[in-house]
Amino acid sequence: LFRSDELNRVLKEEIVALLKENTVNDAASFELPENGVPYVIMVVGVNGVGKTTTIGKLAYKFKEAGQIGRAS
């Protein structure tokens, strides 16, 4: 079994590896899957840093780009 400090270390390493593997340097080049498969965009941050505002802005940009609300 993991102790909490070990678990935190392992989780941090895994998250960093995933972020490095999937980093997009240019937001304009980010494209949603075309095949209609559900996907997840994870937004993480402490209270009061603007997560909800950022999610709203992302949704607006995706909708304006025709990437949200399209028929599958």
VENFEN-V351118 format. One record per pair of residues at least 4 apart in sequence whose C-alpha atoms are under 6 Angstrom apart, sorted by the first residue. I is the first residue (numbers start at 0). GAP is how many residues later the second one is. D is the distance in Angstrom with one decimal. If there is no record, write none. Layout:
i=I gap=GAP d=D
i=I gap=GAP d=D
This chain:
i=1 gap=4 d=5.8
i=1 gap=5 d=5.7
i=18 gap=4 d=5.6
i=35 gap=36 d=5.7
i=49 gap=4 d=6.0
i=61 gap=5 d=5.1
i=61 gap=6 d=5.7
i=62 gap=4 d=5.5
i=62 gap=5 d=4.7
